[in-house]
């Protein structure tokens, strides 16, 4: 049987939720060594408010359960959300327990009220959260 050395199959049930200290927890599914993009399941407790942030690259999200209220509207279970590079969020709230799939194709800058960058979530920071997995080489 042929196998693709770049393919990856992960059962999220085998992964532990990693708390972020902000009311969110995540299961990092993949971090691209080529681009720094990452994919994760994110679980937000009811009432969680994500910090003010700017998407420095595009991202898309699929809401699996619960809901997300953000500057673009109200996304319920089954909704798909696209955020272009440059999108600014004053606050993203989760009115109920929520789980969503995040595909992030560039860094996210967490901002203070004066637009100073407090922290950046990117492929490197997500890789530190991800459990060790074998990675394919291009050799």
N, CA and C atoms as a LAMMPS dump frame, in Angstrom:
ITEM: TIMESTEP
0
ITEM: NUMBER OF ATOMS
417
ITEM: BOX BOUNDS ff ff ff
-5.0000000000000000e+02 5.0000000000000000e+02
-5.0000000000000000e+02 5.0000000000000000e+02
-5.0000000000000000e+02 5.0000000000000000e+02
ITEM: ATOMS id mol type element x y z
1 1 1 N 0.84 -1.172 0
2 1 2 C 0 0 0
3 1 3 C 0.891 1.243 0
4 2 1 N 0.586 2.188 -0.891
5 2 2 C 1.318 3.458 -0.916
6 2 3 C 0.921 4.296 0.288
7 3 1 N 1.882 5.012 0.807
8 3 2 C 1.548 5.953 1.874
9 3 3 C 2.15 7.308 1.54
10 4 1 N 1.455 8.319 1.914
11 4 2 C 1.901 9.677 1.676
12 4 3 C 2.62 10.166 2.928
13 5 1 N 3.925 10.454 2.848
14 5 2 C 4.653 10.869 4.046
15 5 3 C 4.193 12.217 4.588
16 6 1 N 3.38 12.949 3.817
17 6 2 C 2.899 14.249 4.264
18 6 3 C 1.501 14.179 4.849
19 7 1 N 0.865 13.007 4.801
20 7 2 C -0.476 12.844 5.345
21 7 3 C -0.395 12.708 6.859
22 8 1 N -1.467 13.09 7.529
23 8 2 C -1.505 13.035 8.979
24 8 3 C -2.931 12.704 9.394
25 9 1 N -3.082 11.698 10.222
26 9 2 C -4.389 11.311 10.735
27 9 3 C -4.324 11.393 12.249
28 10 1 N -5.198 12.191 12.83
29 10 2 C -5.221 12.388 14.276
30 10 3 C -6.636 12.165 14.767
31 11 1 N -6.77 11.412 15.845
32 11 2 C -8.06 11.262 16.516
33 11 3 C -8.068 12.255 17.673
34 12 1 N -8.835 13.328 17.587
35 12 2 C -8.831 14.34 18.645
36 12 3 C -9.196 13.775 20.019
37 13 1 N -9.941 12.671 20.032
38 13 2 C -10.291 12.064 21.324
39 13 3 C -9.054 11.541 22.053
40 14 1 N -7.956 11.328 21.321
41 14 2 C -6.711 10.86 21.932
42 14 3 C -5.895 12 22.537
43 15 1 N -6.306 13.246 22.294
44 15 2 C -5.564 14.404 22.778
45 15 3 C -6.234 14.998 24.011
46 16 1 N -5.421 15.552 24.89
47 16 2 C -5.932 16.249 26.072
48 16 3 C -6.192 17.713 25.719
49 17 1 N -7.2 18.304 26.355
50 17 2 C -7.432 19.732 26.217
51 17 3 C -6.326 20.454 26.971
52 18 1 N -5.75 21.482 26.354
53 18 2 C -4.687 22.286 26.956
54 18 3 C -5.293 23.638 27.328
55 19 1 N -5.322 23.953 28.612
56 19 2 C -5.866 25.225 29.053
57 19 3 C -4.95 26.366 28.654
58 20 1 N -5.55 27.49 28.275
59 20 2 C -4.754 28.659 27.886
60 20 3 C -4.741 29.728 28.974
61 21 1 N -5.5 29.503 30.041
62 21 2 C -5.56 30.476 31.123
63 21 3 C -6.529 31.609 30.878
64 22 1 N -7.268 31.542 29.778
65 22 2 C -8.192 32.635 29.428
66 22 3 C -9.645 32.176 29.351
67 23 1 N -9.911 30.962 29.808
68 23 2 C -11.254 30.404 29.655
69 23 3 C -11.366 29.511 28.437
70 24 1 N -10.346 29.531 27.602
71 24 2 C -10.291 28.667 26.423
72 24 3 C -9.373 27.478 26.699
73 25 1 N -9.616 26.406 25.984
74 25 2 C -8.713 25.254 25.973
75 25 3 C -8.593 24.832 24.521
76 26 1 N -7.493 24.172 24.18
77 26 2 C -7.332 23.766 22.786
78 26 3 C -6.672 22.406 22.652
79 27 1 N -6.931 21.817 21.513
80 27 2 C -6.254 20.609 21.062
81 27 3 C -5.599 20.994 19.743
82 28 1 N -4.272 21.152 19.749
83 28 2 C -3.56 21.522 18.535
84 28 3 C -3.459 20.276 17.658
85 29 1 N -4.048 20.35 16.476
86 29 2 C -4.075 19.207 15.567
87 29 3 C -2.881 19.208 14.623
88 30 1 N -2.465 20.397 14.203
89 30 2 C -1.387 20.472 13.219
90 30 3 C -0.765 21.854 13.247
91 31 1 N 0.54 21.883 13.075
92 31 2 C 1.268 23.128 12.833
93 31 3 C 2.101 22.892 11.583
94 32 1 N 1.933 23.734 10.581
95 32 2 C 2.665 23.582 9.332
96 32 3 C 4.097 24.076 9.491
97 33 1 N 5.051 23.195 9.239
98 33 2 C 6.449 23.604 9.234
99 33 3 C 6.749 24.481 8.026
100 34 1 N 5.954 24.334 6.979
101 34 2 C 6.186 25.094 5.75
102 34 3 C 5.714 26.543 5.874
103 35 1 N 4.565 26.762 6.52
104 35 2 C 3.964 28.1 6.513
105 35 3 C 3.765 28.706 7.902
106 36 1 N 3.8 27.898 8.947
107 36 2 C 3.504 28.39 10.291
108 36 3 C 2.019 28.431 10.593
109 37 1 N 1.197 28.077 9.612
110 37 2 C -0.246 27.994 9.857
111 37 3 C -0.539 26.855 10.814
112 38 1 N -1.688 26.914 11.455
113 38 2 C -2.021 25.859 12.412
114 38 3 C -3.52 25.586 12.437
115 39 1 N -3.843 24.389 12.902
116 39 2 C -5.222 23.941 13.029
117 39 3 C -5.418 23.428 14.442
118 40 1 N -6.518 23.823 15.07
119 40 2 C -6.789 23.382 16.433
120 40 3 C -8.288 23.325 16.675
121 41 1 N -8.664 22.455 17.597
122 41 2 C -9.996 22.515 18.168
123 41 3 C -9.898 23.457 19.36
124 42 1 N -10.829 24.376 19.474
125 42 2 C -10.832 25.314 20.584
126 42 3 C -12.148 25.161 21.331
127 43 1 N -12.033 25.06 22.643
128 43 2 C -13.205 24.938 23.511
129 43 3 C -13.234 26.171 24.405
130 44 1 N -14.347 26.887 24.37
131 44 2 C -14.515 28.084 25.181
132 44 3 C -15.67 27.87 26.152
133 45 1 N -15.431 28.147 27.412
134 45 2 C -16.488 28.053 28.417
135 45 3 C -17.482 29.193 28.223
136 46 1 N -18.712 28.969 28.595
137 46 2 C -19.737 30.013 28.521
138 46 3 C -19.243 31.261 29.243
139 47 1 N -19.413 32.412 28.598
140 47 2 C -19.011 33.671 29.194
141 47 3 C -17.585 34.085 28.885
142 48 1 N -16.811 33.219 28.24
143 48 2 C -15.428 33.562 27.901
144 48 3 C -15.404 34.691 26.88
145 49 1 N -14.536 35.672 27.118
146 49 2 C -14.323 36.769 26.177
147 49 3 C -12.867 36.704 25.722
148 50 1 N -12.651 36.525 24.43
149 50 2 C -11.291 36.503 23.894
150 50 3 C -10.732 37.921 23.876
151 51 1 N -9.445 38.029 24.125
152 51 2 C -8.771 39.33 24.168
153 51 3 C -8.867 40.041 22.823
154 52 1 N -8.772 41.355 22.863
155 52 2 C -8.74 42.181 21.658
156 52 3 C -7.566 41.717 20.802
157 53 1 N -7.82 41.509 19.514
158 53 2 C -6.759 40.966 18.66
159 53 3 C -6.953 41.354 17.197
160 54 1 N -5.845 41.215 16.445
161 54 2 C -5.848 41.463 15.006
162 54 3 C -5.293 40.229 14.306
163 55 1 N -5.991 39.803 13.255
164 55 2 C -5.515 38.689 12.429
165 55 3 C -4.473 39.237 11.457
166 56 1 N -3.237 38.799 11.58
167 56 2 C -2.178 39.249 10.67
168 56 3 C -2.156 38.418 9.393
169 57 1 N -2.839 37.301 9.418
170 57 2 C -3.058 36.45 8.254
171 57 3 C -4.502 35.987 8.303
172 58 1 N -5.012 35.41 7.237
173 58 2 C -6.4 34.96 7.237
174 58 3 C -6.605 33.76 8.156
175 59 1 N -7.846 33.549 8.511
176 59 2 C -8.214 32.393 9.339
177 59 3 C -9.661 32.029 9.034
178 60 1 N -9.989 30.768 9.257
179 60 2 C -11.393 30.379 9.153
180 60 3 C -11.731 29.445 10.299
181 61 1 N -12.999 29.465 10.661
182 61 2 C -13.473 28.737 11.83
183 61 3 C -14.781 28.038 11.497
184 62 1 N -14.95 26.824 12.005
185 62 2 C -16.208 26.092 11.851
186 62 3 C -16.722 25.787 13.246
187 63 1 N -17.901 26.296 13.576
188 63 2 C -18.473 26.118 14.905
189 63 3 C -19.132 24.743 14.978
190 64 1 N -18.615 23.904 15.862
191 64 2 C -19.133 22.543 16.026
192 64 3 C -20.289 22.497 17.022
193 65 1 N -20.183 23.275 18.094
194 65 2 C -21.257 23.355 19.085
195 65 3 C -21.17 24.704 19.776
196 66 1 N -22.291 25.17 20.288
197 66 2 C -22.313 26.457 20.966
198 66 3 C -22.418 27.605 19.982
199 67 1 N -21.827 28.761 20.357
200 67 2 C -21.925 29.939 19.503
201 67 3 C -20.811 30.93 19.817
202 68 1 N -20.546 31.784 18.832
203 68 2 C -19.528 32.827 18.945
204 68 3 C -20.178 34.141 18.511
205 69 1 N -20.029 35.168 19.337
206 69 2 C -20.504 36.493 18.976
207 69 3 C -19.277 37.366 18.746
208 70 1 N -19.186 37.975 17.567
209 70 2 C -18.001 38.753 17.206
210 70 3 C -18.42 39.896 16.305
211 71 1 N -17.462 40.744 15.932
212 71 2 C -17.781 41.947 15.172
213 71 3 C -18.513 41.655 13.876
214 72 1 N -18.366 40.447 13.332
215 72 2 C -18.996 40.101 12.066
216 72 3 C -20.38 39.498 12.202
217 73 1 N -20.808 39.213 13.433
218 73 2 C -22.123 38.627 13.611
219 73 3 C -22.17 37.594 14.718
220 74 1 N -23.096 36.697 14.577
221 74 2 C -23.346 35.663 15.581
222 74 3 C -23.272 34.307 14.875
223 75 1 N -22.266 33.513 15.196
224 75 2 C -22.068 32.214 14.538
225 75 3 C -22.542 31.096 15.462
226 76 1 N -23.479 30.318 14.999
227 76 2 C -24.008 29.181 15.757
228 76 3 C -23.398 27.88 15.228
229 77 1 N -23.678 26.78 15.912
230 77 2 C -23.214 25.467 15.471
231 77 3 C -23.583 25.271 14
232 78 1 N -22.604 24.854 13.214
233 78 2 C -22.802 24.666 11.786
234 78 3 C -22.366 25.855 10.948
235 79 1 N -22.044 26.98 11.599
236 79 2 C -21.602 28.177 10.867
237 79 3 C -20.115 28.087 10.551
238 80 1 N -19.754 28.612 9.381
239 80 2 C -18.356 28.742 8.987
240 80 3 C -18.055 30.23 8.92
241 81 1 N -16.925 30.63 9.479
242 81 2 C -16.533 32.036 9.553
243 81 3 C -15.175 32.202 8.88
244 82 1 N -15.046 33.217 8.043
245 82 2 C -13.757 33.557 7.436
246 82 3 C -13.344 34.925 7.94
247 83 1 N -12.086 35.044 8.342
248 83 2 C -11.526 36.32 8.777
249 83 3 C -10.349 36.66 7.86
250 84 1 N -10.402 37.785 7.173
251 84 2 C -9.279 38.172 6.312
252 84 3 C -8.115 38.709 7.134
253 85 1 N -6.952 38.727 6.539
254 85 2 C -5.801 39.371 7.177
255 85 3 C -6.17 40.815 7.474
256 86 1 N -5.796 41.28 8.653
257 86 2 C -6.084 42.65 9.061
258 86 3 C -7.346 42.802 9.887
259 87 1 N -8.181 41.763 9.968
260 87 2 C -9.427 41.87 10.738
261 87 3 C -9.108 42.148 12.208
262 88 1 N -9.803 43.136 12.771
263 88 2 C -9.62 43.529 14.16
264 88 3 C -10.86 43.156 14.955
265 89 1 N -10.651 42.532 16.108
266 89 2 C -11.757 42.149 16.989
267 89 3 C -11.603 42.855 18.319
268 90 1 N -12.576 43.688 18.641
269 90 2 C -12.569 44.337 19.957
270 90 3 C -12.829 43.301 21.04
271 91 1 N -13.774 42.434 20.796
272 91 2 C -14.09 41.366 21.751
273 91 3 C -14.807 40.258 20.998
274 92 1 N -14.459 39.049 21.308
275 92 2 C -15.146 37.875 20.778
276 92 3 C -15.666 37.121 21.989
277 93 1 N -16.967 36.924 22.057
278 93 2 C -17.56 36.303 23.241
279 93 3 C -18.208 34.971 22.889
280 94 1 N -18.336 34.168 23.916
281 94 2 C -18.956 32.845 23.796
282 94 3 C -20.1 32.795 24.811
283 95 1 N -21.325 33.057 24.37
284 95 2 C -22.457 33.102 25.29
285 95 3 C -22.776 31.751 25.934
286 96 1 N -22.287 30.685 25.333
287 96 2 C -22.521 29.334 25.849
288 96 3 C -21.26 28.507 25.612
289 97 1 N -21.177 27.344 26.256
290 97 2 C -20.029 26.461 26.001
291 97 3 C -19.944 26.226 24.501
292 98 1 N -18.741 26.393 23.949
293 98 2 C -18.563 26.372 22.498
294 98 3 C -17.322 25.577 22.129
295 99 1 N -17.415 24.82 21.047
296 99 2 C -16.256 24.133 20.469
297 99 3 C -16.228 24.475 18.989
298 100 1 N -15.04 24.879 18.507
299 100 2 C -14.918 25.189 17.085
300 100 3 C -13.559 24.757 16.557
301 101 1 N -13.531 24.513 15.258
302 101 2 C -12.309 24.145 14.555
303 101 3 C -11.718 25.429 13.98
304 102 1 N -10.455 25.702 14.295
305 102 2 C -9.78 26.904 13.813
306 102 3 C -8.668 26.517 12.842
307 103 1 N -8.694 27.11 11.659
308 103 2 C -7.615 26.991 10.673
309 103 3 C -7.013 28.377 10.538
310 104 1 N -5.82 28.558 11.095
311 104 2 C -5.22 29.884 11.181
312 104 3 C -4.007 29.923 10.252
313 105 1 N -4.035 30.824 9.286
314 105 2 C -3.027 30.856 8.227
315 105 3 C -1.999 31.973 8.394
316 106 1 N -1.985 32.579 9.565
317 106 2 C -1.016 33.623 9.867
318 106 3 C -1.115 33.983 11.335
319 107 1 N -0.174 34.738 11.842
320 107 2 C -0.176 35.088 13.265
321 107 3 C -1.408 35.893 13.676
322 108 1 N -1.694 35.829 14.97
323 108 2 C -2.736 36.645 15.584
324 108 3 C -2.061 37.485 16.657
325 109 1 N -2.201 38.801 16.571
326 109 2 C -1.592 39.714 17.543
327 109 3 C -2.625 40.106 18.583
328 110 1 N -2.338 39.822 19.865
329 110 2 C -3.188 40.259 20.967
330 110 3 C -2.789 41.693 21.297
331 111 1 N -3.791 42.563 21.417
332 111 2 C -3.538 43.999 21.536
333 111 3 C -4.065 44.574 22.844
334 112 1 N -3.403 45.633 23.315
335 112 2 C -3.963 46.39 24.426
336 112 3 C -4.866 47.478 23.847
337 113 1 N -5.419 48.332 24.704
338 113 2 C -6.359 49.356 24.243
339 113 3 C -5.726 50.411 23.344
340 114 1 N -4.386 50.505 23.362
341 114 2 C -3.678 51.481 22.523
342 114 3 C -3.053 50.836 21.284
343 115 1 N -3.5 49.625 20.955
344 115 2 C -3.017 48.866 19.792
345 115 3 C -1.58 48.387 19.917
346 116 1 N -1.038 48.377 21.129
347 116 2 C 0.284 47.783 21.342
348 116 3 C 0.138 46.271 21.385
349 117 1 N 1.069 45.568 20.754
350 117 2 C 1.034 44.107 20.744
351 117 3 C 1.505 43.589 22.101
352 118 1 N 0.643 42.816 22.743
353 118 2 C 0.95 42.225 24.045
354 118 3 C 1.621 40.866 23.854
355 119 1 N 1.101 40.124 22.876
356 119 2 C 1.563 38.757 22.628
357 119 3 C 1.13 38.372 21.228
358 120 1 N 1.831 37.398 20.659
359 120 2 C 1.493 36.899 19.329
360 120 3 C 1.286 35.387 19.406
361 121 1 N 0.163 34.938 18.851
362 121 2 C -0.074 33.5 18.684
363 121 3 C 0.285 33.171 17.242
364 122 1 N 1.241 32.265 17.082
365 122 2 C 1.685 31.885 15.741
366 122 3 C 2.039 30.409 15.735
367 123 1 N 2.56 29.947 14.622
368 123 2 C 2.906 28.534 14.503
369 123 3 C 3.891 28.083 15.563
370 124 1 N 4.87 28.917 15.877
371 124 2 C 5.88 28.536 16.882
372 124 3 C 5.248 28.379 18.259
373 125 1 N 4.367 29.301 18.637
374 125 2 C 3.731 29.181 19.96
375 125 3 C 2.776 27.994 20.002
376 126 1 N 2.107 27.714 18.896
377 126 2 C 1.213 26.545 18.85
378 126 3 C 2.01 25.244 18.88
379 127 1 N 3.17 25.221 18.228
380 127 2 C 4.015 24.018 18.226
381 127 3 C 4.471 23.69 19.649
382 128 1 N 4.691 24.714 20.47
383 128 2 C 5.085 24.46 21.858
384 128 3 C 3.953 23.828 22.656
385 129 1 N 2.709 24.088 22.249
386 129 2 C 1.555 23.501 22.93
387 129 3 C 1.226 22.097 22.419
388 130 1 N 1.604 21.813 21.183
389 130 2 C 1.238 20.549 20.548
390 130 3 C 2.007 19.385 21.13
391 131 1 N 1.351 18.251 21.279
392 131 2 C 2.092 17.069 21.694
393 131 3 C 3.092 16.67 20.619
394 132 1 N 4.168 16.042 21.019
395 132 2 C 5.18 15.606 20.048
396 132 3 C 4.575 14.565 19.116
397 133 1 N 4.799 14.783 17.852
398 133 2 C 4.354 13.837 16.826
399 133 3 C 5.464 13.695 15.818
400 134 1 N 5.573 12.53 15.191
401 134 2 C 6.555 12.416 14.11
402 134 3 C 6.185 13.373 12.984
403 135 1 N 7.168 13.972 12.358
404 135 2 C 6.903 14.868 11.234
405 135 3 C 7.608 14.316 9.998
406 136 1 N 7.032 14.592 8.871
407 136 2 C 7.61 14.143 7.607
408 136 3 C 8.727 15.077 7.198
409 137 1 N 9.723 14.526 6.579
410 137 2 C 10.781 15.377 6.03
411 137 3 C 10.675 15.345 4.52
412 138 1 N 11.236 16.345 3.885
413 138 2 C 11.13 16.449 2.424
414 138 3 C 12.315 15.744 1.747
415 139 1 N 13.239 15.238 2.501
416 139 2 C 14.465 14.634 1.951
417 139 3 C 14.218 13.579 0.931
